[in-house]
Amino acid sequence: MSKLIAIVGRPNVGKSTLFNRLTQTRRAIVDDTAGTTRDRQYGKVDWNGQEFSIVDTGGWVVNSDDVFEEEINKQVEIAIEEADVILFVVDATTGVTDLDDKVASILRRSKKPVIVVANKEDVGDARFNEVEFYSLGLGDPIGISSANGSGTGELLDEVVKDMPQKDDDSAPEDDVAKFAIVGRPNAGKSSLINAFIGEERHIVTDIAGTTRDSIYHRYNKFGFDFYLVDTAGIRKKQKVNEDIEYYSVIRSIRSIEASDVCILMIDATRGIEGQDANIFGLIQRNRKGLVVCVNKWDLVEDKSVTAQKRYEAAIRSKFAPFTDFPIIFTSALTKQRIYKVLETAIEVYNNRRRTIPTSQLNTYMLEQTQITPPPSNKGKFVKIKYVTMLKDSIIPTFIFFCNLPQWVKEPYRRFLENKIREHWDFHGTPIAIFMRDK
């Protein structure tokens, strides 16, 4: 399971630029104006075979009249509480400021692994100012330039070194499904969990997970046997004055990474909102199985089949291009179809572990590629010669061997994925397709 890294610091020190550099994206908005980052950004980083999540936070400010700054400060506090390792970004061109000292004081009290990142070392003589940051009492600063990437390799080496290691003795059984119930606040997660667990005696084991906030509750009732991944729903939250929307997402990271299948709760009375799409994106980036649960269906006036189909179409349109997942309309309060949710989650879990014999793959898929071959490129024709499925992969993964793999573009990969899904049941789980040279 990957860990969570938080980037913190005062405004305009280059946190978002560093986030974009480490995630190899441009999702965080970068601007010289202090306070640009208000909506949080989440990403994945893979370094030397170790994968971890990273969250970009807003700049820490005190005594400001800006109404947004108080909320940004709260979110930084949450990130510090939740993170396994903290990257404290400072500006090497200015040296230590009073605000840096205030942030450092908070970080020292957190007793979390902290790495001081002296950014903008490429500007003038800034690298000579790095020694000032020893006064923060947080260890050796690492000089980098998030703008051009210098020093980021050494930084990632240090991040991986400081990352808490997995405790194998506390891990749950691998052959038992692990489900996480996630969603925005007030979507009904706690009600659904309470409806599931009902009587405490049916939870036979509580196993501490590999991160400090993941607890696996073994559930064996009505013929089901799975782990319910708990980070925010079952246990009481610590007393935090949080931005509740932000808190729900940062907690969801823990749940999603610890699970095999995610049950995404959507409030039927509010429709599909941006927060639902954010959490769906986290599920997709972590390559987990998905069951969408439209809760509070008993409160909707129009419960007709036509209304359900319209709602389904709206969800699939919002979450496209991945649309091959089950949608169930439930009421956690009345327990309407809640056990259908568990049955479907088990089916998705089994689909995630499904393997197709190589002979069957080649018989069907080679015929399909002959009927609809890849488009030619500059007069060159791609010929797919062999197909196989990887064993023991995280998600169903298919390898297509051909003469010119570099010419097979994304639209044709989607065509191959659609043909696989039409012939075999991979409902609810993402699949991966790779082209290799034969």
C-alpha positions, 0 to 999 in steps of 0.5 A: 500500500502506498503512503501519503506525502504532504507538501506544506510551506508558506505562500509562493515558495514553489509548492505547486511547481514541485507537485507538478514536477513530482507527479509529471503533470500540470494539474496544479495551477502555478502563479506568482500570486500568493494564495493561488492554490486553494483547491487541493490537488492529489497525485501519484508518484512512482520512484524506484518501484515505490509508489506513493500519493502526494497532496499539494496544500495552500500556503500557510498564512497568519494574521491575514484578512483574506477569508480563504486563508483561515480555511487553507491553514485548516487544510494544511493542519489536516494534511500534516495530521494525515501524512506519513512524510512531510515536505516543508518547502522553503525559498532559498532566495530569501532564506528563513522568514518569520513565517517559516519559523512558525510552520517549522514550530508546528512541524516539530510538534507533529513528530512526523518525518519532515524533509526541508526542501530548499527550492529555487536553488538555481536562482543567483546565489540562492544555494549559499543560503541553504545553511540558514535552514539548519536553524529550523531544527528539522534536519539537513535541507535538500536544495532543489529547483522544482522549475528545472528538476535539479535535485528532485532525484535526491529528494525522492531518494530521501522521501522513500528512505523516510517512508514508514515500512509495511508491517507484514504481521498486521496485514489481512489475508490476501485471498479475502476481499477488501471493500472501502465505502467512500464518498462525499460527506452526508452521502450515507456512508456511515448509515450503510456501514452501520446497516452492514455491521449491525451487530458487533458480534458479526465482526470477528476480527479487527486487524490494524492495516499497514498505514496508521489509519486503515483498519480491516474489519472482518465481516462474515454474515449471510454467507459473505466474507470480506474485510471492510476497510475503515478509515473514517466511517466506523471509528470516531474521527479525531477532533479536527476543525476541518474543511469537511469536503477536503477532509473527506477526500484526504481520508478517502485516499487511505480507504481507496489504497487499502481496498480491492473494490470501492463502493462509491456513495452518491446522494440521490437527492443532490445528484452528481457533484464535483466531489464525486468526480474527484473521488472517482478519479482517485479510484481510477488512479489507484486502479481499484474495482468500482461499485456505484451506490446511489443512496437515499433513493427512497427520498426521490419523488420519481422512482420509475425505471425511466428515472433510474436509466436517466440517472445511470446515463448521467453518472456514466457520462460524468465518469467517462471514458470508464463506464463499465461498472455497476450502479445500484439504487439503495436506501441505507435507512430502509436497507433497500438493496444493501445486500445487493451492493455486497453481492455486486462488490464480490462479483467485481472482486472476482472479475478483478481476479479473473484470468483468461486462458491464452488459447481462448484469448488468441482464438477470439482476439486475433479474429477481431484484429483481422476483422478490424486491424489497426489503422495504417500509419505512413503506409505501414501496417500493424500486424498483431500476432499474439495475445497473452494475459499477465498472471498475478497483476494488480488488475487484468493486464493484456499484452498484444505482441505486434510488429510496430507497437509504437503505431498503435494509438489510444483509440485502437487500445480502447477498441481492444478493451471493448472487445475484451469486455464484450466477450468476457466479464470484467464488469466493474474493474479497470483493465490494462492493455500494452503493445509489445514488439514481437 
